Amino acid sequence: MFFLPMQHKAVGLAHNPLKAIVAPRPIGWISSRGADGSINLAPYSYFNAVCDDPAMVMFSAETLAGGQHKDSLRNIQETGEFVVNIVGEAQFEAMNISSGNYPYGENEFIHAGLEMIGSQTVAVPRAGGVPAALECRLHDTIALPRNAEDKGYVMVLGQVTGLYVDEAVVVDGRISYDRFVPISRLGYRDYGRTTNIFTATRPSD
Ligand SMILES: Cc1cc2nc3c(=O)[nH]c(=O)nc-3n(C[C@H](O)[C@H](O)[C@H](O)COP(=O)(O)O)c2cc1C
């Protein structure tokens, strides 16, 4: 089958399959702080690392009709900092709770029963218990095109200023996927675990 973007129903697909096609995607579980000091935590699966040196990450936040911003984006635009928490199996339920639509200023760490752990390079806490976290400084935001309903996305690019890794997931100087099992987002309401790993060399190795 072939179809133009958003024309999936014409070929019998009930839901837009883009997220199921571009899968798995890591979940950037973003903590941020507003100018008023309020703390926020929310998951974003339009998220990835984009380069190593300097290390940069991106995520994109939907903006609603009229251009209203999600709390994470608002905070990052106000204070210029955020933390990407990596969701391990133990954090799945808390991550899901933190995606709830809470009023601005309500702290999702409290809703989800999470400890706030101070960061080293930014004034934004990471979530207690996560296997890894990336402390980030805002590099740029890029407004993406708006659709027919006047919704759009803003892409946030951040430079990584510090990396936290739980020593429990490190074995022989490497992150062990037996211990570090990041949860990823697939399409629909589906999620994945990073298991059944294989290794391959490149022709140039
Ligand atoms: C696994 C998962 C991934 C999500 N990914 C995104 C995303 O990439 N972009 C987005 O705008 N919302 C995404 N959401 C929805 C936001 O988490 C949700 O709107 C949340 O309330 C935003 O919180 P905030 O306003 O505190 O930033 C996702 C939700 C879940 C559960």
The ligand as a MOL file (V3000), in Angstrom:
LIG
                    3D

  0  0  0     0  0            999 V3000
M  V30 BEGIN CTAB
M  V30 COUNTS 31 33 0 0 0
M  V30 BEGIN ATOM
M  V30 1 C 5.6210 7.5400 26.2580 0
M  V30 2 C 5.0840 8.9160 25.9450 0
M  V30 3 C 5.7070 9.6740 24.9640 0
M  V30 4 C 5.2420 10.9770 24.6640 0
M  V30 5 N 5.8830 11.6900 23.6900 0
M  V30 6 C 5.4810 12.9550 23.4140 0
M  V30 7 C 6.1730 13.7390 22.4320 0
M  V30 8 O 7.1350 13.3090 21.8070 0
M  V30 9 N 5.7340 15.0060 22.2170 0
M  V30 10 C 4.6740 15.5390 22.9050 0
M  V30 11 O 4.3320 16.7030 22.6760 0
M  V30 12 N 4.0110 14.8190 23.8450 0
M  V30 13 C 4.3960 13.5500 24.1140 0
M  V30 14 N 3.7440 12.8170 25.0860 0
M  V30 15 C 2.6660 13.4520 25.8460 0
M  V30 16 C 3.2330 14.3130 26.9830 0
M  V30 17 O 4.0150 13.5360 27.8740 0
M  V30 18 C 2.0510 14.9330 27.7730 0
M  V30 19 O 1.3470 15.8210 26.9190 0
M  V30 20 C 2.4760 15.6370 29.0260 0
M  V30 21 O 1.3200 16.0110 29.7490 0
M  V30 22 C 3.2800 16.8890 28.7360 0
M  V30 23 O 3.6550 17.3970 29.9770 0
M  V30 24 P 4.1440 18.8780 30.2380 0
M  V30 25 O 3.0320 19.8220 29.8000 0
M  V30 26 O 4.3170 18.8410 31.7260 0
M  V30 27 O 5.4250 19.0840 29.4820 0
M  V30 28 C 4.1480 11.5080 25.3780 0
M  V30 29 C 3.5130 10.7220 26.3620 0
M  V30 30 C 3.9650 9.4370 26.6370 0
M  V30 31 C 3.2750 8.6080 27.6890 0
M  V30 END ATOM
M  V30 BEGIN BOND
M  V30 1 1 1 2
M  V30 2 1 2 3
M  V30 3 2 2 30
M  V30 4 2 3 4
M  V30 5 1 4 5
M  V30 6 1 4 28
M  V30 7 2 5 6
M  V30 8 1 6 7
M  V30 9 1 6 13
M  V30 10 2 7 8
M  V30 11 1 7 9
M  V30 12 1 9 10
M  V30 13 2 10 11
M  V30 14 1 10 12
M  V30 15 2 12 13
M  V30 16 1 13 14
M  V30 17 1 14 15
M  V30 18 1 14 28
M  V30 19 1 15 16
M  V30 20 1 16 17
M  V30 21 1 16 18
M  V30 22 1 18 19
M  V30 23 1 18 20
M  V30 24 1 20 21
M  V30 25 1 20 22
M  V30 26 1 22 23
M  V30 27 1 23 24
M  V30 28 2 24 25
M  V30 29 1 24 26
M  V30 30 1 24 27
M  V30 31 2 28 29
M  V30 32 1 29 30
M  V30 33 1 30 31
M  V30 END BOND
M  V30 END CTAB
M  END
